[in-house]
Amino acid sequence: MLGMCRGRRKFLAFSFALLFIPALTWLYLSVGSFQVRPLPLSPLDPQSSPLVGGAGERKALELRVREVEEENRALRRELSQPPRSPSRPHNTYNHGNHSQTYTNPDTTKHSEAQRSVAGGNNSDCVQQPVVDKCETIHVAIVCAGYNASRDVVTLVKSVLFHRRNPLHFHFITDSIAQRILSSLFNTWMVPAVHVDFYDADELKSEVSWIPNKHYSGIYGLMKLVLTKTLPIKLQRVIVLDTDITFATDIAELWAVFHKFKGQQVLGLVENQSDWYLGNLWKNHRPWPALGRGFNTGVILLLLDRLRKLRWEQMWRLTAERELMSMLSTSLADQDIFNAVIKQNPFLVHQLPCFWNVQLSDHTRSEKCYKDVSDLKVIHWNSPKKLHVKNKHVEFFRNLYLTFLEYDGNLLRRELFGCPSEADHNSENLQKTLSELDEDDPCYEFRRERFTVHRTHLYFLHYEYQSSADNSDVTLVAQLSMDRLQMLEAICKHWEGPISLALYLSDAEAQQFLRYAQGSEVLMSRGNVGYHIVYKEGQFYPVNLLRNVAMKQVNTPYMFLSDIDFLPMYGLYEYLRKSVVQLDMASTKKALVIPAFETLRYRLSFPKSKAELLSQLDMGTLFTFRYHVWMKGHAPTNFAKWRTATTPYRVQWEADFEPYVMVRRDSPEYDRRFVGFGWNKVAHIMELDAQEYEFVVLPNAYMIHMPHAPSFDITKFRSNEQYRVCLKTLKEEFQQNMSRRYGFAALKYMTAENNS
């Protein structure tokens, strides 16, 4: 079939050349007797000044004849070549039962010439355009704040799920979104994905003069300045809102660039509501638009052509003129884009509506399609988002939820056959892993130390005002889904800032989000930072989680706790006072908070030290782990604490693992210890090696609340190999300590042998 198509194309092309050239030559010789007028071009076209008089028309026709002759010679050379099988690699993208191929836009002029020669009625012989297998697709997204940073991840997942090409994301962000997204992509480590950030704060002055009523605020106007913001060498880009979900390969959309003709520089889908028709309610007066107007949730931008057309000047003049009567924008950049298009309709290439199915209020998107399976891009462009009214909303919601809860680790797949830039972090990781002995019985433990866990910082909105006296303290803890019920209780006991690392799957992260948003206690607290570390591997990375939470502390001091402990009421203020009294700023101290426990799920929490001592005497409370692991907290000297009224110093002993408050610059936890066992012991040993002084606070306490045993402690108790590997890791850690701290570290090895 392919051979027949090629043969017919060549025959038609050759016949066309034989018939066309003599006729054109005759026209050229007799041109003096005709008055041929050039077609008018747009006033913005640099070629729109016609040559005056018959001489100018004659010269233009001479140029056209020479162009046709050159095309004819090229066609003859092609026809003289033997048939060849295509050597260019192709990508086929399946959507439903339809198989389509797309080409690199740079090759489309030649292919369009072939189609025009072969004739347009025989579609079976027309090769569909394809995007080159290794061509990089550029995507620009404006994203600011905590919520948008969370929402954009679903969009990115949907793009990564379908993509077959390298991607380059250009994020225009505020400082919050950049911090979150840079950490996310650095730990995601998706092959063939490049990310750049552009400071939105530097662009605010470009659009801040525009009064805007849209809920997105000033960031809703940032798309107007992309020609100025993005690199000058970048010629084209797909611009997306954060509330977009892809149901197909983004390469299909990228291929639409080749359909732009003349001075078309903007690819947009028609607005699917009656907003710009001005009939939604009485006295409704929208900005000017061409017909129904266009929606800017999905835009194809030809940046190089826009710059040549002086886009910056064009939209500014239009905005200034319209604001004289409109006073403000209602739909941010969309109003200004439409006003420009109203004046210059030739700028826009209208995209098929399935590239931006808009689920907004007053939507008419249902008239856009017959079958929901044919849709390619879903746009949740209503403040109601998933609660918008549409007869197919369940289908759209399920598509969105699929990507919302999809395991992002599965998107780390390679793009085979495409050269990619060297990722030094990935290369170093692979080199380190290759040096591990896979036959080592403790290989999985060792490997876990180097596993890179995808991390989403500040999953929820966070606000913190630093104190002027530099004595503020952040509670640091980590948890998994089975400890979620402790969050409200801790927030009631600790009014200061909190930094939490949560070890969750993508689906569990959404469950946590719903839980938090449904809790009045949690929603009333803006000073709690929730940092999601996504599940990967077979061990609970307890010390990695602690380190993640510690790195996000922005107070001078941190209280290193665990999620199953409730601090005493008022501990936050007590620790802040202790900072000043014990001169924590200029000395290396670790303030010990004595730990107790109860076996009762319902406890009348002691409101004072006297009440706690009473419950100790009655057997309602116990010193922590006194019956299973006394060495862990014995050096705290609980007998002395009962009567102490002033802070007292204690010495390090083997297996000591108290809960402490330290300065923010204290050492991190050692990542080799995962699951159960020695994770805190090693950290306290490190503090002692760095000459921290352990000081017990006489009026502080915390209480461990009962819960079911963790999966890791069960493995420790039931698996002998687990215990053997933990012992091996302990010995290696002690050897590392002796190399780092020399003779002073020998006491740790002798203490262990004597214990």
C-alpha positions, 0 to 999 in steps of 0.5 A: 500500500505504501509503495502504491501511494508513493508511485501515485504521488510521483506520477501526479507530481511529474504530471503536474510539473509538465503541465504547470511550467509551460502555462506559467511561462506563457503567463510570464511572457504575456504579463504586460497585458494583465493587471495582477494585484497582490493579495492584501496582507495584515498591516503588521506583516513586514511584507505588506507594502506592495510594489507600485505599478506594473513593473513591481508586479512583473518583478514579483511574478519573475521571482515566483517563476524562479521559485517554482522552477527551483521546486521543479528541479528539486522534485525531478531530483527526488523522482530520479532516486530509487524508492527508499524505506523510511529511516526516520524513527516514528512514534505512534500514539494510540488513543482509543481505537485510533492510531496517529503519527505526528512529525517535527514541525520543521519538516512540515513545509516539505511534506505539505508541498508533497501533499499539495502536489499529490492532491488532497482527496486521497487521504490514504496516501497522505502521511500524517505528520510526526514529532521526532522521537527525541525532540524536546517538548517545552512546557511553561507553567505559572505556579505560586503558593502552596496549593498551586504547587500541590495541584501542579503535580497532578498535571505533571503526572498526567503529562509524564504518564503519556509522554514519549519525548524529552520534556523541559518544564519552565516554571514561573514561580514565587519563592515558595513554589520554587522551593517546593518544586525544585526539591520535588524534581531533584528527588523525583529524578525522572529521566529526560526531564529538565526543569528551569525556574523563573522568579515571578517576583521580578516580573510583578512590576510588569503586570502589577499596574493592571487591576485584576479581580480574578482569584489567581491574583497577580500571578494570573497575569504572568502569561502575558510576559512569557516572551520576555521571561523565557530564554530568547533562543526558545522558539515555541512553548506550550503554556498550561494552567495548573488545573489541567489533566492530560488524557493523551501524549502531549506530543500530539499537541506539540505537533499542532504547531506545524498547522500554524499559517501566515502570522498565526502565533497563538494556538487557543481553544474557543471559550466554552461558556457564554462569558464573552457574549455578555448575556449571563446576567443583567448588566454583564459587561465582559472584555471585547472578544472575537465571538465567544472568545478564547480560553487561555488554560492551554496556549501554543505560543510561537515566541520568536514570531511574537517577539518580532510582532512586538507582543509586549507593546501590542498587549500593553497598548490594548490593555491600557485602552480597554482599562479606560472603560473596563477599569479591571480584568475579571479573567486576568490574562484571558481578558487581555489576550482576547482583546488583542485577538479582537483587534488582530484576528489573524494572530490566532490559530483555533485549536479543536475543542478537545485540547481544552475541555473546560469544566467551568461554571456555565460551561457548554463543553458538552457540545464540544464532543460526542464521546468522552473517550475522544477528549485529550485535555481536561481543564478544571477552570472553575473555583469549584474544581471537582464539584463542577456540574457536568453530566460526565463529571464522574468520568472526568473526576475519575481520570483526575483522581487516577493521576492524583493517586498514581505512584509517581515512582512508576514514572521514572522510566527511561526514554530509550534511544534518545541521548540525554544530558548527563545527570550527575546525581543519578550517575553518582547514585548508580555508581554507588549502588554498583559498588555494593555487593548484591550477595551481601545478606545485608544488601537491602539495608545498605541500599536503603541508605542511598535510596532517593525518596521523592519528597514534597515539602510543605504539602499544606499551607504554612505560615510562621512569624519568627520571634524577635528574641531568637529563642523559638523552638520547633517540634520535629517528628515523623510518622506514617499513616497509622499514626495520623490520629496523633496529630490533633493531640500534639497540636493541642499540647504544643502551640509552637511551630512543628515540622513533620515528615510523613511517609506515605504513598501517593494515595495515602497523601490524598487521604491525609489531605482530606483528613487535614482539611476536615480537621478544625484543629489542624486547619486552625494551625498555620505553623505546622509544616507537613513534608511528604516523603513518598514510599519506596523500598521495604524499610521505614526510613526513620532517620531520613524522615527525621532529617527531612523534617529537621532541614525545614526547621526555620527556628534557632532551636528544635525539639527532636521528638517522636509522633507517639509522644505528647509533650506536657502542656506549656513545654513550648514556652518552658523550652524557650525560657530555658534557651535564655537561662542556659545560654544555648546560643553560645554553648553546645547543649542538648536539653533532655526532656524526661520521657514517661509512658502509659499503658492506658489508651484513656489517660488524664494527662498530668498538668503538672510535675506533682500530678505526674509524680502522683500517677507514677506512684499509683502505677498509671505512668512509668518511666519510658521502656523501664520494663524492656529497655532500661538502658535507653533512658536510665542515664536521665536519672529519674530518681534525681529528677523527682526532687530536682528544681534546677537543671542538672548534667548527666553523662553519656552511657551506652545505648542512651537515647533521650529526647532532646532540644538542640540548636538547629545546626546540630548533626543529622541522623545517620541514614544507615539505620532504618526501621527499628533499632539504634536510630536515635542511639547513634545520633546521641552518640554523635552529639556526645562525640561533638562535645554536646553537654546533656542537661536534664530539665527538672520541670519538663516531661513527655508521655508516650501513648500506647499503640499497636506495634509497628511493622518494623519492630515486628520484623526485628523481633521475628527475623534473626537476619534483621538483628544480625544486620543491625549488629553489623551496621552498629559495628560499622558506625562505631568504626566510622566514629573512630575514624572521624573522632580519633582516640576520643571515640574509643569509649563508644566501642569499649562501652558497647563491649561492657554493656 
